Each structure stands twice: as structure tokens, then as C-alpha cells.
């Protein structure tokens, strides 16, 4: 008998070992280029090796815990290649407190009848084991495809605070590092294409195009030899982004690029090959804006509006070793205009020289903390409505624990009836289950089950609107509730984890949620426990809610335009209610003359109107473009605030901070220069943002336009949300409208 059992055990061991050896999983990278930011949508690239001689249908999932302690299984169906490797991209929203030691699981399962079943292999891993670098939530993130950094290095962090925000650069990337779904690009400030080979899959192409259409910034620099981008042809890579461009290659003296590539100090006398796009005086497509041009009007770089995003095409080969050997391009002179930034970018050598010359300021900046996550969490929290019910639920749990546990045991022991312990426990469980059910049913009377913060972007002349938002929805039932975002299938709905959720205990009934990443998720089967659930969404389409109507209306007979040095035209608030705290910003087409470091790129003006009532108009000709209305004066007067004792997220004036997130790249930068004879430097302000980077209107600050910002303070959510197929009719919250009217670039 023992021999028989040993043989059975040996057979089981061999079978398990054989099964385990059939497949292996390797995590290649976390985040793009193995750089990731906690709290963002994070892509991972994995490879599955099969030792099986035939392909199989399988399901691979990344198991990521959410704020409630539930495990979300972010997965895709794949077909394994026999005796070979199969690579796949997955993505998931990580939690803000995840770090390099956080452990996740990748699991490979059989896929039968369109359902995952069984287990073929699994691996547990952490970012540290993969060698992934965690990007701070206080720095930007730019991906560079190619071997050169193109003069961007001075955006990197320095030992002295000379800019509001530094940028983490991830370079040396190739198309193998490109995820195949647009949400995976969400953490990027920009994607810069240097000299990497152009080999895109269909899914990668669609992902990049959709990301740009939703506000991304794609930058390409054209080589001086060859034509890999094949601009203007049907075979062009990413042709949807580059259509309509047909540059011409010419030779120019390097000296003509003074104040474009750099300040022009002691440059060699030499010719360089560039590609030009025409002349500033030409008639340009309404979606294309000349960005860099010579004194004679020859255009060297253009920006094309693609949906709500930007495609920048640069006719100068910045990957040229010839330019790099001359220290070109200079970061602030060249790249600030590409990205719409006004920050200064002194090198470490320059800062050291200033320190030795006693011109480096030692004044501590006054700091404003723009904690987007905490600001939003406070606004969408349903504490006023749910606290009573949650308090009752908490008391029920405590009473259940006491009666079914130590208190009940103590009473039975006194009465010498310990044999009734199980009866007491079972009866208590039934009683409190019934009480919890009654409590859940009684909460269905909440009149407004959804609270939101939404940001609407509307570009005049474009198609529809983009809405970025967050909401908390009350789910009165116990079980699972399907929460859906209506609209096109590329819209994104994700569970959202507030930054402070790490302090909240998990629910004890941990559950699993499947999410199929073959398509962008726009619905989610949320575990419901008679409480609220938080979500974030990214939506494009045409807003149909009667509250918003057509938002801002332009009179065709009196469109905004520039007459000499003044703005003219008029706009009307066509929404059903008043727009509050309205800001009008005019970015002119005139670059700032003799622009010192850290100044605005173009001459800009700003005005404020307390309220624009429904049906009321603004006549732009009444807004005088004078020194008192300069953008810099407006920014310094309204946004140079200080959060004392680290209470940035608790400020009552969160509207002002939401505006600051929209204008972040053009806030007045910290002052770091002082007089050598002075003991202390001048007053300085430093704005630190943690999250909310997608709200920055950065690329509009380097091209002529009119920007209107305003709030609908008591407004319904502008998109359609349903639970279990039933549309949520009542909602409340705050909506920020950002309306942009592009103007023509003139010489």
C-alpha cells in the first residue's frame, strides 16, 4: 500500500513539474522605458515563453489591488506561439502609495469559451526586481525615442530650485517600448521622436493617434539626410498626424538661427541642412500654426492641432552630432517655445558660477502645493450625506463583534451555558445581516447619488468637447454594480484611488474584478457594499446635456480677431446658467521682445469678470491691452499664494488652484538671481503640483489664441453615467470650462 501511495505521489510531482515547466513569464518593463509613476495608469510589458508544441488560447492578467482591498484582474486574451515567445502589453491604474517594493502577480490562465479558467503559470514581482525606476509625482515625464537627448537635459532636476517643476527624461527608446493602448501614454508630458527607426504596429499607431487626439503632444525632428517620415505620401508612418506637411530641404547659415536654437554667442560660421515648411506670410491651414521662423519669414517648425492634442514637426535635425557639439539647442530658448513653458533652465555649471559670484539667491520661496488628488477627493466626497449611514454601519459592525464575540461569551460563561456559543454566534450573524440589509435599503432614498469634478475643453472649430473628470457614486446594493460611461468605445472609465485612501482599512470581503483590456474599458463591475465608489474618466464627444447647451457661442458676424494691437469680437454664454470667476487670456502672435529668462513667450494679456450670466456677452473690444492687464501682472496678483504648515490641499480656494493647474507651465517661475552686493535675494514663489498634469494648457501659450476659463459651481455631470444599465439622472458638482479660440499667426 505504501509503495502504491509513493508511486501516486511521484506521478503527481512529475505531472506538476511538467505542467509548471510548460510556460514561463518574464516582466520586461514597468512603465514606458521601465519608468513608472505611482497613481498613474501604468503599462507593463511581459513575455510568455511556451514549451508546448501547439498554440493555445490563454488569458494573461495583472492582479492589482484597489483602494478597497479588492483585486482587479487587468487582462487580455492571447494565443501562445508554440515553442516560442509571445509578448503582450497590459496596463492598470496603480495606487499613489505603491513603491518599488510593492508586489504584484501576473497569472497565465487557460481561455475556454471566452472565459479564463485554471492556471498555467504565475509570477510575483516588484518594480525593484524588474529594475524599474519610480518617477516622483513632483516631476514631469518626457519620453525620447532615439539615442540623443536633443538639448532637453537642462529640464532635469538641479540642486537649486530654479523652476517650478523638473522633468524626468527617458531616452534611448525604440518602437519596442511603445505600448499598444492610449491610456498607457497618460503619464507623459510629451513623446519626442529623435532618430529611432520608424516601425509601428497597427495597434501602436492607433494608440498614439488616440492619445494625441485626447490632448497628448507628439514631437518629431526631421533628419537632414533621407526621408523616413515620408511626409505628404500615403505610406507615411503616423500619416494621420502628419498629413498636409510637405517640407523642402535647404542649406542655411547657422547664424540665421540665432534666438531660435540659442542665444547665438560665438557660433561657428557654417552651413546646416534644414527642412522648411513655407513662409509665415503664406495662407496656412486652420489647424496648422507656424511656430519657429527666420527674420525673412521662412518657417522651420509648425504645430498641428489634432483633436485636442498637438503634433510638432521640427525641420532642424536636432539629433545631429554637429549641433550637439556646439551645445545646441539651448533648452530654454528652443524647447520652451515647443512646449509652451516659461521656465529658466540654467546648467549645473552656470549655477556653480553664480554661487561663486554670490549672485545665486538664498531666499526661501513661498510655496503653493497643488495637490490635485486631495483637492478632487474633498470635492466629490459624500461625507455630509453618507456619514450618518456609515456611522450606523460602523456601530453595527462593532456591536456584532462584541455580542458575537467577547461580550456574548462572557454572558454565557456567567450563566454556565457555554454549549449555546454556536447558537448565539449564528443568531447574532443572522440578526445583524438583516439589520445591515435594512440599512442598505433605507439608503436608497439619497436624492443625488453622484458628485463630480469635471473639466470641459472646447476648441472653437474643432469637433465636440473633451471632458476630464472624477466622480463618487453611491451604490446602495450589496453585490456587484456595473458602472458605465456612455459614448464612443475609446472613452476611458477607471476606478480612482484618492491619495489618502492608504489610511482607510480594506473591506474584509475582498473580491475579484475582471477587466478585459482588448478594448479601452468604459465600464466597470464595481463591488458594491452600500457605500460610495470613486471613478476617473476621460471622454470625448458632443455634450448633449440641456444644462450646458452649446456652452460658448460666437457671432459669425463678429468673430474674435486682432485689429492692430487690440482684440475685437464677442462671445456669448449660451449655457443655461451663469459662468463664474471668468478669466479671459489673450496670447498674441508677437514674441516677447528681448525676452529675459523666465518671461512669457509671447505678449499676453488677461482680464477677469466675476460673473457671465446666461445669454450675456463679452465684447472683446472693451478689454484694453495695456501694461496693467498684462498676463504677468494677473498671474502675480492672483496665483502667488502660500500654503503654510503644509496645508495646501486644505485651502478653501480650490478654484484658484484648479486654474493654476490649467496655467501651470506659464506661472511666474521662482527667482534665483540676486545682486552680488545684496545679502538676500528678492521674494520668490514656487508652485508644486502633485498630479493634474493633464490639465495644463501648456502648448497654447506659444501660439496666438483666446482662452476663456470659468466655473459652473452647481452643475450636473456633463457626461452620461449609468449603473446596471440605468442612467443616473441626478448629479451635482463643479465644472471648469476651458474654451479656446485659435487666432491666425501673423508676421
N, C-alpha and C positions, 0 to 999 in steps of 0.2 A: 504494500500500500504506500509506504514512504517513497519507494522508488518511482511509483506511478506519479505521486504528487511532485517529486523533483522534476520529472520529465515535463509535466504540465507547466510548472513554474519556469523551467528553462525555455520551453516553447513560447510562453508569454513574453519573457525577457527578450528573446531573439526577435519576436514579432514587433515589439515596441521599439527596439533599437532600429530595426529595419525601417519601420514607419517614420521614426524620427529622422532618419538619415535620408529620406526621400526628398526633403526640401530644406533649404536654409534661407534665412532672411538677413540682409545687411542694410543698415541705415546709413546711407551715403552722406546726407546733409540735413540739417535743420535750418530752415530759412534759406533765402537766396544767397548762394555762396557760403553757406554754413554760418550765416549771421542771422540772428533772430531777436525779436523784441517781445518780451513777455506782455501779455494783454492784447496783442495784435493777432490778426489771422496769420497763422504760421504754416508755411508749406514744409513738407518733408519729402525727400526723395529716397526711395528704397528699391532694392534689387532682390528678387526672389530667384534662387537657383533651384532647378529641378533635376533630380537624378532619375526621373521616371521617363520611360521610353515613349510615352504618348502624352499629348496635351490634355489638360483637364480644365474645366470651368471652376474657377475659385473666386473667393471673396477675401480681400485683404482689408483689415481695419486698424485704425489707430485709436486706442482707447484713452480718452481724455476726460478726467473728472471735471464737473462744473461746480458752480458756487454752492449748489445744494447737496453735493456729495454723490449725485447720480453720475453714472459713467456714460458718456456719449461715444458711440462707435462710429467714427467717421471713416467710411469705407467705399470701395469700388469693386465692381466685378471685373475680373481679368481672365485671360486664358494663358496658362503657363506654357512656355516653349519647352518641348521635350529635350532633356539632356542639355539644357542651356539656361540663360538668364532672361528674366523678364523684369523690366524697370517700370515703376509707376510713381506718380505724384499723388500725395494726399495733402489735405490741409485741415486745420481746425483752429478755433479761437482759444488761445491759451489764457491762463489766468494771470492777472497782474503781478501776483506774488510767486509765480513759478520761477525757478532759478536753474543754475547749472547742475544741481543735484536732484532735481525733480525726476522721478522715474515714471516712464510711460511704458505701455505694452503695444507691440504690433502683433496681430494674430492673423494667420492664414487659415482659411476655412474652406470646406467644400461648398459649392454653389449648386444647389439642386432645386429645380422648379422655381428658379428666381428667388431662392431663399438661402441664406447662409446656414450651414449645419455642420456639426462635427468640428474637429480641429486637426489641421495638418501640421502646423508648426507655430511657434510663437517665440518672441524675443522681448526681453525687458531691457530698456536702455535709458540713458540720461544724456542731456546735452554735453556734459563733461566727457562721457565715454566716446561720444562722436567727435569731440574736438570742436564743438560749435561755440561761437562767441556770442554772448548775450549783449545786445545793444541797449544802452541806457535809454530810459524813457525821457531823458532830458536832451537828447541829441537827435539831429536829423539822420537820414539814411539815404545814400545815393549809390546805385549800382552802376559800375563801369564795365562794359563788355569790350575787352581788349587788354593789351599789355601796358598801355600808357595811362597816366592819371590826368593828362591834358591840362595841367596847371590848376587842378582842383585842390591840391594838397593843403593850401592855406586855410581851407574851411575846417581842417582837423582841429581838435582841441589844443589849446595852448595853456601854459602855466598861469597866464594872466587873463582875466575876464575882459576881453575887448569886443565881444559880440554877445547878443542875446543867446544865441544857440550855435554850437559847433555842429559839424556833420561827420558822421562815420562813413568813410568811403570803402566800398567793397569792390576791388578791381581784379583784373585777370580772369574775368568770367567769359564763358563761351555759351553757345546756344544750349549745350547740355545742362546748363544751370538755370534755364528758363522753365518755370512751372507752366502747366497747360490749363490753368483756370484763372480768371481775372481776379478773384478775391485774394489770391496768393501774392499779388503785387501791392496790396493795400498799404503796407508799411513804408513804401518807397516815396521819397520826395521827388525823385526823377530817375529815369533809366537813360543812361548816356551810352551811346554806341560809338566806340573808338575804332579799333581795327580788327575786331573779331570776325571770323568768317560768317557769312550770312546763309545759314541753313536752318530754316524754320519748319517745324511740322505744322499741319493744318490747325491743330488744337492750340499750339503756341501762338500762331498768327491771330486766331480768333481771340485768345486771351489778352494779348497785347492791345489789339484794337478795342476790345470792350473796356479794358482798364483805362485807356486814354479817353474813350468816349465818356467815361464817368468821372473825369477830372484828372487823369494821370498826365504826366509830362514826359514825352519821348524826345530825346535829343540825339541827332546824328551829325557827325562831322564827316564831310566828303573827302576822300583821298585825292592827292594831286596826280596820281597815276592810276589808270584803269577806271572802271565804272561799275563796281559791284552792286550798287543800288539800282542801276538801270532805270534811272528816273525818267518818267514820261513814256515808259513802254508797258506793254501788257504783262511782261514777265518780271516786273519789278517786285522784289520782296516787300511785303507790307504795303502793296500798292494803294490800298485804301487810304493809308496815312500820307502818302507822298504824291498822290495824283495831282496833275496840273503844274508840276515843277519841271522845268527843262533848263538847267543851268548851262552856262558856257564857260569853258576854261580859258583863262587869260594869264599873262605874266604881269606882275605889279612890283614896283619898288617897295621894299619893306617899310620905308619911311612913310608911305602913304597910309599905313595902318596905325599911325600914332593916335593915341586915345581910343583905339579900338582893341588892339592886342595888349597895349600897355601905355605907359606914360611917355615912351619914346626917348629915353635918356641913353645916349651913346650907342645907338643901334648901328650895326654894320651896314655898309652900302651893298645891297644885294637884291636880287630879284627872287620872288617866290611865285609859285603857281597857285592860283586860286580859282574858284568857280563862282561866277556872278549870276544873279537872277534877274537882271534888268536894271532899271533906273527908278529912283524914288519918284520921279515925275510921271512914270508910266501909269496906265489905268490898271489897278490891281483888283483881283477877285475879292469879294467882300469878306471872305474867310481867311485871306492871307494878308499879313501885315509885315512890311519891311522893318527889320529890327536893327541891323547894322549897315551903314552906308558911308562911302567916302565923301570928301568935300564936293566932288563933281556929281554926286548922286548915285554912283554905282553901288548896288545893293549886294552885300556879302553874306547876309543871313536873313532868313524870314521865319516868321511864326505863323503856323496854320491852325486855325481853330477847328477842332474835330470833336463834335458833340460838345461836351463841357470840359474837354481837355485841350492840350496843346502839343503840337508837333513842331519842334525847332530844327531847321535844317541850316547847317553852317557850311559855307563854301570854302572855308580855310581848313587845311589838313593839320589839325591840332595834334595829331599823333606823330607828326614829323619830328624826327630827332633833331633836325636843323633848328626848329623853333625851341624845342626843349633845351638845347644847349645855350640859348640866349635867355633862358628863364621866362619864356613866353608860352602861353599868355599869362599875364598877371591876374590873379584870382579876382580881386575886387573890380578892376577896370573892365575886364571882359565878362566874367561869369555872372557878376551881379546883374548885368542887363539881361542875360539869358534867363536867369531865374527870378528876376524881379526883386532882388534883395538890395538893401542899402547898408549892409554891414561892412565894416572895415576888416581887412584880413592881413595884418602885419605878420611877417615871418618871425620865427624864433630869434633869428639874428638881429632883426630890426628891434625887437623888444629888448634884447640884451643891450644893444647900443643905447637905447633910450634909458634903460636903467642906469647905465654908467654915466650918461649925461644928465641924470636927475630930471628927466622930462617925462618919466613914467609915473602916472598918478598913483598915489597910495590911498586915495579916498574910497571908502567902502560905499558901494552902490546901494541905494534904496531898492528893495526887491519886491516885485509883484509876482505872486505864484498863480499861474493859470492852470489849475488842476481840473481839466475838462471832465474827467470821470466823476470826481466828487461833486462838481457843480451840477452835472446832469442827474446824478443819483439823488441829490437833495430835491431837485425839482419834480422828479417823477415818482418819488416815494409816496405811498398812500397811507402814511402814518396816521393822519387825522381820522381817516375812515376805518382803518383796519386795526388800530391799536387796541380798541376795546375788545374786539373778537379775538385778536391774538393773545391779549392778556387773559381772557377767559379760557382759551385753549391751553395756555401755559398752566393756569391753575388746575385745569382738568388733568393734565399730564402729571403735575406734582401730586394731586390728590390720588390719582390712580397708583402712582408709585408708593405712596405712603400706605394706603389701605390694602393694596395687594401685596405689599412687602412688609417692612418692619412693624408698622402700627398694627396691621391685621394679625401678624404673627404674635406680637406682644399680648393682644387681647385674648387670642385663642389659648396662649400659654397660661395666662391668668385663670382662664375658665377650664383649663385642663382638657381642651378639646382640639389638640393638635392634629387629630385624624381628619379634621374638616379643612385642613390647609388648602388642599387642591380644589375643594368645592368653593372656598372663599375666593381663591385666585380666579377660577373660571367665572364665577358670578360677577366679580369685580370687572373682569375683562369685558363681559357682555354688557354690563351696565354702562361702563364708560365708552364703549364703542357706540352704543345707542346715543349717549349724550353728545359725543363728537359728531355723529351723523345729524342730530337735531341742530347743533351749532352750525354745521355746514349749510344745512337747508335754510337756516334763518339769515345767512349772509347773502342770499341771492337777491335781497332787496336793495343792495348797493346800487344807487341810481347811475353812477358814472364809473363803469368798470375799467376805464383805461385813462392813464395820464401819460403825457408825452412831452418831449422837446424835439422840435423839428426845424430844420434849416432848408429853406426853399431857394434854389438857384434858378434864375431865369435870365437867359441871354436873348436880347431882342434880335429877331431874325433867325434864331435857331428853332429847333423842333422840341416842343414840350418843355418840361421842367425836370430838374433833378432834386430829389428830397433825401437828405441825410438825417436820420433821426433815431431816437431811443424811446421806448415806452415800457410802462409797467402795466400789466393786465391782471385783473383779478379773476381767478379760476375757481369757482365755488365748489366744484365736484371733487371727489376722490377718484383717482384712476389716471387716465391719460386724456389730454385735450389736444387736438390738432389746431395749432395756431398758424394761420396762413396770411401771407402778404399777396394781395392781388396785383395783377399787371403782367408785364412780359416775363418770360421764363428766365431771363438773365438777372432779374432783381434778386436781391440777397436779403434773407432774414436769418439772423443768428441769435442764439441765447447770449445775453450780455451779462458780464460779471462786474459789478461795481468794485472799485478799488478796495473798499473797506469790508468786502464780503469775507475776507480771510478771518475776520473776527467773529463771524457768525457760525455756530455749530451746524454740522451736516444733519440732514434728516436721517433717522435711523433705518428707514425702509429704502435703502439705496436701490435704484432701478437702472436699467439699461435702455438707451435710446439709439435706434439705428438711423443713420443719415447717409443716404446714397449720394456720393459726390460725382456720379456720372453726369449730373446736371447741377447747376448752381442751386443750392437749397433756398426755396422761397416759402417753405412750410416746415413745421417742426412739431413732433409729437411730444409735447411737454408733459412730464409727470405733474399731476395736479393734486394739491393737498389742501384745498380750501384756503389758499393764500395767494399771494401775487407771484408773478414770474416776470423777469426783465428780458427785453429783447433790443437788439440794434438792427437797423435796416438801411439799405441803400437802394433807392428806387428811381427809375426814370420813366417818363411817360407824360401824358397830359392830365393835369389835375382837373377833376370834374366836380369837386365839392362846391355847392352853391355858396358857401361861406366865402370862398376865395375868388370865385368868378374868373376873370382874366387878369387879376392882380393889377399890374400897371398898364395903362393904356396910353398909346402915343397918337396924337392927332396927325394924320397923314399930311395935312396942310401946314403943320408947324412942328416938324421933326427936330430933335436936338441937332444942332450944328454949331460950328465955330465961325463967328464973324469978327474978323481982325483978332483982337485979343480978348473977346468976350464970348461967353456961351449964350446961345439962344435956343428957342424951342420950349415945349411944355410937355409935362406928363400929368396923368390923372390917376388918382387912386380909384380903381374900379372894383375893389373888394367890397364886401357888404358891411364892413366896419372900419373904424379908424386905424391908421398905421401910426404907431407911437415911436418917439425918440428917433426921428428920421435924420439920417446923415446923407448928404449929397457930396460926392467926391468927384472932382474933375481932374483926370490925368490928361494933361495936354500932350501934344506931339512934339513939344520943344524940350530937348535935353537941357538939364540944368547947366548954366554957363559956369565955367571954372569950378566945377563941382568938387568940393573938398571931400575927403574920405568920410563915409557915413552919411552923406546927404542923400536926399531923394534923387532918383534917376532922372525924372522929368519934372518940369514945373507942375505943381499940383496945388489945388485949392479945395477947401472943404467948408461946408455950411451945415447948420443943424436947425431942424424945425421940430418943435415939441410934439405936434400932432398934425397929421394929414387926414382929414375926415373923409369918409366915403363920398366919392363924387367930386372932391376938391382937387384943384390942380396946382402945380408949381410952375411958375413962369421963370425959366432959367435966366432970362434977360435981366431979372431983378437981382440976381446974385452977382455981386461985383467981385471981379478977380483982382483983389488988392492984397497988399502985404499982410493986413490984419486977418485976411481969410486964407492965408497960406496953409497948406496941409501940415507943415511942421508946427506952426502955432497951434493948430487944432489938436494935433497929437500930444504936444507938450502940455496943453491945458487940460485935456480930458483923461489921458491914459498914463501919465506919470504918477502912478499911485503906489502906495507902500502897504504891504501886509506885515503887520507887526506880530511878533511872537508866533510866527508860522501859521497864522490863521487865514491863509489865502483862500482856502476852499469855503470858509465860513462867512465870507463877505456877503452882505445883503445886496450889493450892487453887482449881481452876476450878469446882468445885461451888458454892462460896460466891459466885463471880462470876455463875454462872448464876442463882442465887437473886436476886442484886442486879438482874439484868436483869428478873426477874419482878416485883420490888418497886420498880423504879427511880423511878417517879413519887412514891413515898412515902418514899424515903430522906431522912434529915435533910439539909436544904439547907445550902449554905455560909453561914457567919456573916459579915455585912458591917457590923454596927453595933458601935461601941465607945464607951466612956466618953470624953467630951471631954478629961478630965484625964489619961487613960492614954496612954502612948507607943505601945503596941501593942495590937492587938485580941485577942480570945480565939482559941483554937485553932479551926481550920476545916477541913472536909473537902469535897472536890469529886470527884464521880464522873463520869467522861466515858465515854459509850458511843459506839462506832462500830459500827453495825449492831445487830441483835437487837431492834429496836423492837417487832416484832410479839409479842414475849414479855411485854410489860408488861401486868400485870393491872390497869391504872390505874382503869377505871370501877368496879371492885368496892370501891374504897376509900371511896366516898361513899354506899354503901348497905349495910344490915346483912347479914352473911353469915359463914360459917365457911370459911376457906381452909386446905387441907392440902397441904403441899409435901413431897415425899420422892423418894428416888432408888432405882432398881433398877440397881445398878452393873454387873452382868454379865448383860445381858439381850439376848434376840433382838429384832430389829426388829419393832415391833408391827403392821406392815402387810405385805401380800404383794407381793414384787418378783419378777419373772421375767425371764430372759434367753432370747431366741428361743423364747418360749412355755413354758420350763421353769422352774418355781418354784424359787427359791433357798431351800433348807431350812435351811442352817446360816448363822447370823449372830451377831455379838457386838457389844456396845457398851454405852452408858449411856442410861438413860431417866429423865427427870424427870416425875413425876406431879404434876399440879396439880388438886386436887379441890375443888369449890366447892359449898357448901350454902347456898342463899339463905334468909334469915330474913325474917320479916314486919316491915315498918316500922310502929312504934307511935308514938303522940304523945310 
